[in-house]
Every structure is written in structure tokens, then in C-alpha cells.
Amino acid sequence: MNSDPFRGPTAQQMQETFGETMKQAMSAMSGAGLPQLGVPAMGGATLPQVQFDPAKLLEIQQSYLKEVTALWNSGLQPSAGNGAVADRRFSAEAWHSNPVAQFSAASYLLNARTLMGLAEAVQGDEKTKARLRFAVEQAMAAAAPSNFLALNAEAQKKAIDTQGESIAQGLTNLLHDMKQGHVSMTDERVFEIGKNVATTEGAVVFENEFFQLIEYKPLTAKVHERPFLLVPPCINKYYILDLQPENSLIRYAVAQGNRTFVVSWRNPDESMAEKTWDDYIEHAAIKAIEVTQEITGAKTINALGFCVGGTILATALAVLAARGEKPVTSATFLTSLLDFSDTGILDIFIDEQSVAFREMQMGQGGLLKGQDLASTFSFLRPNDLVWNYVVGNYLKGETPPPFDLLYWNSDSTNLPGPFYAWYLRNTYFENKLSKPGALTVCGEKIDLRKVDMPVYIYGSREDHIVPVGGAYASTQVLPGKKRFVMGASGHIAGVINPPAKKKRSYWTTGGAANAKLPASHADWLKSAKEHPGSWWTDWSDWLKGHAGKEIAAPKTYGSRKYKAIEPAPGRYVKAKA
């Protein structure tokens, strides 16, 4: 903001600065792949006409004047303590000891706060305000002085200390990442699927063009008579549930005496470019339930759906219920949306224009590339999942440490265009899944009120992909006995929280059945009790109540009809997007 610091910027200057920042943000969003969730390229988009709350604008002006005056009066003194150290991007000693760098960081943080304040002061509907906040966040994250070698004191010091070796290594890292098509978040050379991730012993016992079904080797002499099927999200690979032995939800389920099966989705290629939502329900979710029943001889099974896998599982159960079939005794939904009234930050990408664009682009055929989708999710947390690695990898020449979760996060999957376009319109945009009879899937009008079974519903308190309120909303849609549990942390870290780590906590209310649940998550939280550790133990105790008696564990995989095809984790999970 170019203005006399002792006079302060005028309202017109602040509005012009905000408008220019918005233009840069829209351009950055378009170039970064952010439209891939639904929004068409916005580089040439017309900015919304915005007005500011006069009182808030005056408050922002006065605050800016006060802070910028204090900043200038502090001079270029390293001891001035101008606040830059509060942000971890500028916390290294090199930023403290270099007064110019410290002043640059403090000026940037002041401008960032002011622009975010302007976004909050905009008068308009909540969706427009959310889009403005998001755009400003993207622009300011990209404009941080830490992202540029000429301004990053820490990277400059490292270049001097290493006699330029860090810069040379940074260029090598940049060329490597350009070749592989994404920014490295971890040292991917350390990991190999089936060797040190996805290692729980098992075998593929069925496959078709949509998925492989993996059966796991029992770890107990006896297993529960009712088998357990996991349906992971098809927008990711299943081994988020089987990273390492110590943090594998799959291995934990097996160790609890469950005869466990998991759907391993195929990574779609051009041969699947015309596959639809109905195909995934009929030939994947329902087929996996049927094969699990046939292999085990069980009349009913227990099932779990994670994220989009939960949406797919619920849809499949509704289709089966419409056909008069109830092959699942109990269902678990982890960070899943059935009622899409609260979709959090993702709502900013969804409107009629964006959905229609996707339908035009790929509604009849095509693929949504996995890397495009992965980039979008990364930019939901730009400082942590994008610019942090740009700075470390390229400006400092560092190799990020090995981390199994981030290796999985970089192992992207494609989606068939018709499947994706249907999903956008009917769930995120029109929220039809939760409306009885509003959708016809696999030839059946579906009604989630007919999915009458005990359910365990889990939401993560800090989830930015499936807000905890959105996860909780399933309690108002499904009619059976319900237990809702909230865990600490986010979409992945909250779910993957093994008991042995003794980390985080979870919240519950009432008895084991949670028979009566209030309409909103906020009301539920008023009577919730916090427990230290992992929600896994609570869930395991609940699942045992629906797993049936114990029987001798099987000594072979599959059955006469379904013989073992290959060892777990199978071929499908190894295919790259």
C-alpha cells in the first residue's frame, strides 16, 4: 500500500489495493490448478462488485495507520521486535539478525493482515465473502518474501555457508520435481508399496475393471463370524488405512479378530473414461459386498466407508434397501458426507457455472487427472502443503524427510469424468443424496431412511475437507441406532491415530448406542466428554457388538469359487496416475 504512513491510506487506495490483489489471486488460482474441483479457469473472470462496511473500513484504516507508523518508527533495528518472529516462515535466526529482512517480513505480515481484514469487511453473501477470503489467502501465501531467494534471508545465509551448493541442489530438486509432475513433500525414494507401506499380509481374491478385493490373513486363532469390509475413497489409494504396521487401521481391525476385506480401487485410465457413478455403485461397492458374503458364507457383513468411500457405501446400501436387500448388519462412516449442506471451504468451488462446465468438459467421457485434484487439495493449505516445500526444496536445496502419509498424499489417482460430474451436481451442488426419492441410482429411487441399521459415525474436529458439522449431519439422515464420535486433528491425522501412540483425544456422549442425538453438532458438543487417546478402541468395542460369535479362523484365502489371484497389496494400487 503506497501511501504516507503518517496520513494513512484512503478508502479508495485500500479498495484499489484490494482489487489488484484479487486480480492477482484469481490469476494465481487459475494457474495453480485450483479450478479442478469445479471452477473453470478464472484468469479472465470478472471480479464481483464489492462494497465495504464503512465502520469496519474505518477501523482497518486506523489500525493500519497505527501499525505502519510503529513499524517505521522502530527503524531497521534487529532488536525492535516487530512481530515477524511470530510466523514460522520468518522464525529462523537469519531473519532476526538481518534488519532489512526483518522489516520486509513485518511489512508483509501487516499488509496480509490488512487485506484479510478488508476481505472480512466486504458486504455480501457468505459464499462471495468466503471466495474473497480464499483468494486473498492464496495471493498473500504466494507473495510472502520467504518464497523468493532475493528476499529470503535464511536461504541466502545457507547459500553463503554452503558456497552455493544449496542453490545448485535446489535447481536439481526443481528439475526432478518438474519431471515427476509435482512438488516433492517427502523423499519418495524411501517408500515402495508392498515393501514398507501397505504391508499387512493378505491376498487378492477377486478383481474386475473397477477394483481388487483383498482378504487379509487372520492374526488370531478365532475370528468373528460376521466379516468386515472396508470401502476407502476412490479419489485416493486404500493404503492410507495400511501405511505402516504401527499405524494401520486395517492391521488393527484384523488383530481385533475381524475377518477383514478391503476394496483396492483401480487407478482409472482412458479405458474407464466413460464410467459412471452407477457403475461404481453396482460393479464395485455392491459387488464387493456380494463377493465378501460368498467367500465367507455369511448372510450379513459389517462395512466401513471412509470419506467418499462412505458416500459410495451409503448409496450402495440405499440401492440394496430399495431392492429389499439388507446384507450389511452395521456400517461405519469415517469423515463422510451424506448430507452436503455443510461442505466447508470446498463450497467456494461449487456453483451452477462450475458444475455445468465440468459436465460440458467431461460429463460424457474423459478423465479428471489425479494431479489436478491433488493440487487443489494442497492449495487448501497453501503455506503448509505448497510454499513450505517450494522454499525448502528449491531455495534451500533440502530433501524433505521421509514421511509415509505424505508419500501416500503424493500418490494420486484419476477419476472418470462422468462419475465426477455426476458426483459434483448431485451431491455437492444439489445435495440430493439426503433427500428421499430425489435420486435414481442403478435403476432405483433411493432413500437413506431405508438404511436402517446401527451406524458408527466419526468426524474430525479440525477437518477442512469434511467439516465435523457435515459429518455429524449424517446422524439426522440415517434412521438406525447411532453412535457419533469426534476425534482431534484433521481429515487424515484424526482418523489415522493408533492407540499405541497415545496421542490426541476423542469425544463421546451418552451410552453405547447414542440413541438420542440433537439436531446440530454444536448442541451435541455441549454434553460431549473428552477422552485421551485414540477413538479406535471405542470403535472396536462398538464393532464387536455387531460382529457375532467367534469361529475358527480360515486357513486359506478366498474360496473354491474365488481363489487367491496374487499377494496383497495387488497390482491395482501400484498403478500411477
TAFEN-V169699 format. One record per residue. RES is the residue in three letters. OMEGA is omega in degrees with one decimal (NA if undefined). NEAR is the number of other ideal C-beta (glycine too) atoms within 10 Angstrom. Layout:
RES	OMEGA	NEAR
RES	OMEGA	NEAR
This chain:
MET	-177.0	17
ASN	-179.8	6
SER	175.3	15
ASP	-175.3	9
PRO	-178.7	16
PHE	175.2	9
ARG	-179.7	8
GLY	179.2	18
PRO	175.8	21
THR	177.2	11
ALA	-179.9	13
GLN	178.9	8
GLN	-179.4	14
MET	179.5	23
GLN	178.1	16
GLU	178.3	13
THR	178.7	18
PHE	179.1	22
GLY	179.2	13
GLU	177.1	11
THR	178.1	22
MET	178.3	21
LYS	178.7	15
GLN	-179.1	17
ALA	179.6	26
MET	178.8	22
SER	179.4	18
ALA	179.8	20
MET	-179.7	25
SER	-176.9	17
GLY	-174.7	13
ALA	-179.2	17
GLY	-178.0	18
LEU	-179.8	26
PRO	-169.3	20
GLN	175.8	20
LEU	179.8	21
GLY	-172.1	23
VAL	174.7	22
PRO	-176.6	14
ALA	-172.6	15
MET	-177.5	20
GLY	179.9	12
GLY	-175.9	8
ALA	175.4	15
THR	-179.4	7
LEU	177.1	13
PRO	175.3	13
GLN	-174.9	7
VAL	172.7	18
GLN	-176.5	11
PHE	171.2	20
ASP	-175.5	13
PRO	-178.6	11
ALA	178.9	9
LYS	179.8	15
LEU	177.4	18
LEU	178.6	13
GLU	179.0	13
ILE	178.6	23
GLN	-178.0	18
GLN	178.8	11
SER	179.7	15
TYR	179.5	22
LEU	-179.6	17
LYS	-176.0	11
GLU	-178.5	18
VAL	176.2	22
THR	177.8	13
ALA	-179.7	15
LEU	179.1	18
TRP	-178.9	13
ASN	179.1	9
SER	179.6	17
GLY	-179.6	11
LEU	-178.1	13
GLN	-179.9	11
PRO	-176.8	15
SER	-173.4	10
ALA	178.9	17
GLY	-173.0	13
ASN	172.5	23
GLY	-177.8	18
ALA	-176.3	23
VAL	-178.3	16
ALA	178.7	12
ASP	-173.4	17
ARG	176.7	11
ARG	-176.4	21
PHE	-173.4	25
SER	-178.4	14
ALA	-177.4	18
GLU	-178.4	11
ALA	178.1	19
TRP	-178.3	25
HIS	-173.1	18
SER	179.4	12
ASN	-174.6	18
PRO	179.4	18
VAL	179.2	11
ALA	180.0	25
GLN	178.6	26
PHE	178.4	20
SER	-179.9	21
ALA	-178.9	28
ALA	178.5	25
SER	178.8	17
TYR	-178.4	20
LEU	177.5	22
LEU	179.2	20
ASN	179.1	17
ALA	179.2	19
ARG	-178.0	16
THR	179.4	21
LEU	176.0	25
MET	175.9	16
GLY	176.7	19
LEU	178.0	24
ALA	178.8	22
GLU	-177.0	15
ALA	-179.7	21
VAL	175.7	18
GLN	-178.3	12
GLY	179.5	14
ASP	-172.6	9
GLU	-179.2	8
LYS	177.1	12
THR	179.4	15
LYS	178.6	18
ALA	178.5	15
ARG	177.7	24
LEU	178.5	25
ARG	-178.8	17
PHE	-179.1	20
ALA	178.4	24
VAL	178.6	22
GLU	179.3	21
GLN	-178.3	23
ALA	-177.6	22
MET	176.4	21
ALA	-178.9	21
ALA	-173.7	20
ALA	-177.3	17
ALA	179.7	22
PRO	178.1	19
SER	-177.2	25
ASN	-174.6	20
PHE	-177.7	13
LEU	-178.4	14
ALA	-177.2	7
LEU	-174.5	16
ASN	-176.0	26
ALA	-179.4	23
GLU	179.1	20
ALA	178.2	26
GLN	179.6	18
LYS	179.7	19
LYS	177.7	21
ALA	178.4	20
ILE	-177.9	11
ASP	-178.2	11
THR	-179.7	14
GLN	175.3	9
GLY	-178.1	12
GLU	-179.5	12
SER	178.4	21
ILE	178.6	19
ALA	179.2	13
GLN	177.6	17
GLY	176.4	23
LEU	176.6	12
THR	178.5	13
ASN	-179.7	23
LEU	179.3	16
LEU	178.1	10
HIS	-178.0	13
ASP	175.9	16
MET	179.7	10
LYS	-177.8	7
GLN	172.3	13
GLY	175.5	15
HIS	178.5	17
VAL	179.3	22
SER	175.5	19
MET	-179.8	22
THR	175.9	20
ASP	-173.0	14
GLU	179.4	17
ARG	-175.5	10
VAL	-169.7	13
PHE	174.0	20
GLU	-179.0	13
ILE	-177.9	18
GLY	179.5	14
LYS	179.2	8
ASN	163.1	15
VAL	-176.6	23
ALA	-172.9	29
THR	178.8	19
THR	-171.5	25
GLU	179.3	12
GLY	-178.8	24
ALA	172.4	20
VAL	-176.3	24
VAL	176.4	24
PHE	172.6	24
GLU	167.7	18
ASN	-174.5	13
GLU	-178.6	12
PHE	-173.4	22
PHE	165.0	26
GLN	175.4	25
LEU	-179.4	25
ILE	171.5	31
GLU	-176.1	27
TYR	-179.7	23
LYS	179.9	16
PRO	176.1	20
LEU	-179.7	18
THR	-179.5	14
ALA	177.7	9
LYS	177.4	12
VAL	175.5	24
HIS	-174.9	22
GLU	-178.3	16
ARG	-177.0	22
PRO	-173.2	23
PHE	-178.3	28
LEU	177.1	26
LEU	176.3	28
VAL	-179.2	31
PRO	177.1	28
PRO	178.3	21
CYS	175.8	26
ILE	175.2	20
ASN	176.2	24
LYS	-169.8	28
TYR	-169.5	27
TYR	165.4	26
ILE	177.4	25
LEU	-177.8	26
ASP	-176.8	31
LEU	177.6	23
GLN	-179.5	17
PRO	-176.5	13
GLU	177.9	10
ASN	-178.8	18
SER	175.0	22
LEU	178.1	25
ILE	179.9	26
ARG	178.4	22
TYR	179.3	25
ALA	178.5	25
VAL	-178.4	23
ALA	178.2	16
GLN	175.8	21
GLY	177.2	22
ASN	171.8	26
ARG	-161.6	26
THR	175.9	29
PHE	176.9	26
VAL	173.8	29
VAL	173.6	27
SER	-173.8	25
TRP	171.5	25
ARG	175.2	23
ASN	-169.6	20
PRO	170.7	23
ASP	-174.6	12
GLU	179.2	11
SER	-180.0	10
MET	-172.5	20
ALA	-179.3	17
GLU	-178.0	15
LYS	-172.0	22
THR	174.2	19
TRP	178.4	22
ASP	178.8	18
ASP	-178.2	17
TYR	178.8	24
ILE	-174.2	23
GLU	-170.9	17
HIS	177.9	16
ALA	-175.0	23
ALA	-179.3	27
ILE	178.7	22
LYS	179.1	18
ALA	176.6	26
ILE	-178.3	24
GLU	-177.9	15
VAL	177.3	22
THR	176.2	27
GLN	-176.5	17
GLU	-179.2	14
ILE	-173.8	22
THR	-175.8	22
GLY	-178.2	9
ALA	177.7	18
LYS	178.6	11
THR	179.9	18
ILE	167.3	23
ASN	-176.4	27
ALA	178.0	29
LEU	173.6	27
GLY	-177.0	28
PHE	176.9	26
CYS	178.8	26
VAL	175.2	23
GLY	176.5	27
GLY	176.5	28
THR	178.0	23
ILE	-179.8	26
LEU	-179.7	30
ALA	178.1	28
THR	179.1	27
ALA	179.2	28
LEU	177.9	29
ALA	176.7	25
VAL	179.7	25
LEU	178.6	23
ALA	178.1	20
ALA	177.7	18
ARG	-179.8	12
GLY	-178.3	7
GLU	177.5	13
LYS	-176.0	15
PRO	-176.8	17
VAL	-178.0	23
THR	179.4	17
SER	-179.8	22
ALA	174.3	26
THR	177.9	25
PHE	-179.8	29
LEU	179.2	29
THR	-177.1	28
SER	174.9	27
LEU	169.9	28
LEU	170.9	27
ASP	-173.2	22
PHE	177.5	22
SER	-178.7	12
ASP	179.8	16
THR	174.8	20
GLY	-174.4	17
ILE	-178.3	15
LEU	-179.3	20
ASP	-177.4	18
ILE	-178.6	22
PHE	-168.1	21
ILE	169.3	22
ASP	-175.9	15
GLU	-178.8	10
GLN	-176.8	11
SER	-179.9	20
VAL	178.5	21
ALA	177.4	17
PHE	179.5	19
ARG	178.5	25
GLU	177.1	17
MET	-174.4	11
GLN	-172.7	14
MET	-178.0	20
GLY	179.4	19
GLN	180.0	12
GLY	-178.6	13
GLY	-179.5	19
LEU	166.2	20
LEU	-175.5	22
LYS	-177.3	17
GLY	-177.8	22
GLN	176.9	17
ASP	179.3	18
LEU	179.5	21
ALA	178.9	23
SER	179.1	20
THR	-179.4	20
PHE	177.9	19
SER	-178.1	21
PHE	170.6	22
LEU	175.4	20
ARG	-168.2	15
PRO	-177.8	21
ASN	-176.0	18
ASP	-169.6	13
LEU	177.7	18
VAL	-170.3	21
TRP	174.7	18
ASN	-178.2	20
TYR	173.6	21
VAL	179.9	17
VAL	-177.2	22
GLY	-174.9	19
ASN	-168.2	22
TYR	-178.9	22
LEU	-178.5	23
LYS	179.4	20
GLY	-178.1	22
GLU	171.2	17
THR	-177.9	14
PRO	-178.1	17
PRO	178.4	10
PRO	-179.5	14
PHE	-173.1	15
ASP	-177.8	19
LEU	179.7	16
LEU	172.8	19
TYR	176.6	23
TRP	-177.8	24
ASN	-179.4	20
SER	-176.6	18
ASP	-167.4	23
SER	179.1	22
THR	174.9	23
ASN	173.0	26
LEU	174.0	27
PRO	-176.9	27
GLY	179.8	24
PRO	175.9	22
PHE	-175.4	23
TYR	-178.4	26
ALA	177.5	26
TRP	-178.6	20
TYR	179.7	21
LEU	-174.3	23
ARG	-168.0	19
ASN	177.8	19
THR	-175.0	23
TYR	-174.3	19
PHE	-174.9	19
GLU	175.0	16
ASN	-175.8	16
LYS	-175.5	16
LEU	-177.3	22
SER	-177.9	22
LYS	-176.5	14
PRO	175.8	14
GLY	-177.0	11
ALA	-177.9	14
LEU	169.3	22
THR	-179.1	13
VAL	-179.3	20
CYS	177.4	20
GLY	-177.3	10
GLU	170.0	16
LYS	-170.9	13
ILE	-177.4	27
ASP	-178.5	17
LEU	176.7	22
ARG	177.6	15
LYS	176.6	17
VAL	-170.4	25
ASP	-179.7	14
MET	174.1	20
PRO	179.9	20
VAL	174.0	24
TYR	-175.7	23
ILE	-177.6	25
TYR	172.9	27
GLY	178.8	28
SER	-172.9	27
ARG	-175.1	18
GLU	-177.4	13
ASP	179.1	24
HIS	178.9	14
ILE	172.9	19
VAL	-178.5	26
PRO	-175.5	24
VAL	176.0	24
GLY	176.7	18
GLY	176.1	23
ALA	-179.2	28
TYR	-177.0	25
ALA	177.8	22
SER	179.7	23
THR	-178.7	23
GLN	-177.7	16
VAL	-176.2	18
LEU	-170.7	24
PRO	-173.2	14
GLY	175.8	13
LYS	-171.9	15
LYS	169.8	21
ARG	176.9	23
PHE	179.4	24
VAL	175.7	21
MET	176.9	25
GLY	176.6	27
ALA	175.7	19
SER	-167.2	17
GLY	-170.4	17
HIS	-178.4	21
ILE	-175.9	19
ALA	177.3	16
GLY	179.6	23
VAL	-177.1	22
ILE	-175.3	21
ASN	-175.0	23
PRO	-178.3	19
PRO	-175.7	13
ALA	-178.9	11
LYS	-178.7	12
LYS	-178.3	10
LYS	173.4	14
ARG	-178.6	17
SER	177.6	16
TYR	-174.6	25
TRP	176.3	20
THR	171.9	19
THR	170.7	18
GLY	-178.4	15
GLY	-174.7	9
ALA	-175.4	13
ALA	-174.6	13
ASN	-169.9	20
ALA	-177.8	10
LYS	-178.8	9
LEU	179.7	18
PRO	-174.1	15
ALA	-175.6	11
SER	177.3	14
HIS	179.9	22
ALA	178.2	10
ASP	177.3	11
TRP	-174.8	22
LEU	-178.5	16
LYS	-178.2	9
SER	-178.3	11
ALA	179.6	16
LYS	-179.2	9
GLU	176.8	10
HIS	177.9	14
PRO	174.3	10
GLY	-170.4	17
SER	174.8	23
TRP	-177.4	25
TRP	-177.6	21
THR	177.5	15
ASP	-179.9	19
TRP	-179.2	23
SER	177.5	18
ASP	178.1	11
TRP	-176.5	20
LEU	179.4	22
LYS	179.2	14
GLY	-179.0	11
HIS	-172.5	19
ALA	178.4	23
GLY	-177.8	16
LYS	178.4	8
GLU	177.0	14
ILE	179.4	14
ALA	179.8	9
ALA	178.2	15
PRO	-178.3	15
LYS	178.5	7
THR	177.4	10
TYR	171.9	20
GLY	-178.0	20
SER	178.7	15
ARG	-179.4	6
LYS	-177.0	10
TYR	-178.2	17
LYS	178.6	12
ALA	-178.7	15
ILE	179.9	17
GLU	179.5	13
PRO	171.0	13
ALA	12.3	26
PRO	177.1	24
GLY	-175.9	24
ARG	-170.0	13
TYR	-175.7	19
VAL	-178.6	25
LYS	-178.8	15
ALA	-179.6	15
LYS	179.2	11
ALA	NA	19
